[in-house]
Amino acid sequence: MDKTSRIKKTWKVIITLISALIVYQLFVWYSHTMTTFEYATIIHADTDSITLQNEGGRKTTVSTSLDLSKIIEIENKYWVTYERKRWKNPQLLAIEP
């Protein structure tokens, strides 16, 4: 084999390994997404998050894309749907009285 064919073969192996690593990381990232639907009491509301407490007493702070602090009432119960992803704060999907 000459030098250029070895270099081409090495680059093909490197590109294949990098591609496989990227696919693996995407699979791991998206495989750990959980959606939670629960009846909870809102105990605190900020401009970018709400803190809720479910019926079992577990507290969770959920990020929001909207300022809900003036819309929802503290100490009221709501049906809350949020999504958890690995290495991220839970993100609010829906809230209903």
C-alpha positions in Angstrom: 0.0 0.0 0.0 1.2 3.4 -0.7 1.1 6.4 1.7 -2.0 8.1 0.3 -4.2 5.0 0.4 -3.2 4.5 4.1 -4.1 8.1 4.9 -7.4 7.7 3.1 -8.1 4.5 5.0 -7.2 6.2 8.4 -9.5 9.1 7.7 -12.4 6.7 6.8 -11.9 4.9 10.1 -11.7 8.2 12.1 -14.8 9.6 10.4 -16.7 6.3 11.0 -15.7 6.3 14.7 -16.8 9.9 15.2 -20.1 9.3 13.4 -20.8 6.2 15.6 -19.9 8.2 18.8 -22.3 11.0 17.8 -25.2 8.5 17.1 -24.5 6.8 20.4 -24.6 10.1 22.3 -27.9 11.1 20.7 -29.4 7.8 21.5 -28.3 8.0 25.2 -29.5 11.7 25.4 -33.0 11.0 24.0 -33.5 7.7 25.7 -33.6 9.3 29.2 -36.6 11.7 28.6 -39.5 11.2 31.0 -42.9 12.9 30.9 -44.7 13.4 34.2 -48.4 14.1 34.7 -49.5 14.8 38.2 -52.0 16.7 40.4 -49.9 19.1 42.4 -50.1 22.3 44.6 -48.2 25.3 43.3 -46.1 26.6 46.2 -44.0 29.2 44.5 -44.0 31.0 41.1 -41.2 33.0 39.5 -41.0 34.6 36.1 -39.2 31.5 34.6 -40.2 28.7 36.9 -42.8 27.3 39.3 -42.3 25.1 42.3 -44.9 22.4 42.9 -45.6 19.8 45.5 -47.3 16.6 44.6 -49.8 14.6 46.7 -46.9 12.6 48.2 -45.1 15.7 49.4 -42.3 15.7 46.8 -41.3 19.2 45.7 -40.2 19.9 42.1 -39.1 23.1 40.4 -40.2 23.2 36.8 -38.8 25.7 34.2 -41.3 27.6 32.1 -41.0 29.6 28.9 -43.8 32.0 30.0 -44.2 34.2 33.1 -47.0 32.3 34.9 -46.6 34.1 38.3 -49.5 36.4 37.6 -51.8 33.8 36.0 -51.7 30.9 38.4 -52.6 31.1 42.1 -50.3 30.0 44.8 -51.6 27.1 47.1 -54.1 26.0 44.4 -54.0 22.6 42.9 -53.4 22.0 39.2 -52.9 19.2 36.7 -49.3 19.7 35.7 -47.4 18.0 32.8 -43.7 18.4 32.5 -40.8 16.7 30.8 -37.5 15.7 32.4 -34.3 15.2 30.3 -30.9 14.1 31.4 -28.8 17.0 32.7 -31.6 19.6 32.3 -34.2 21.1 34.6 -37.8 19.8 34.2 -39.6 21.8 31.5 -43.3 22.6 31.8 -45.5 21.2 29.0 -49.0 22.0 30.3 -50.9 23.2 33.3 -54.7 23.0 33.9 -56.9 23.8 37.0 
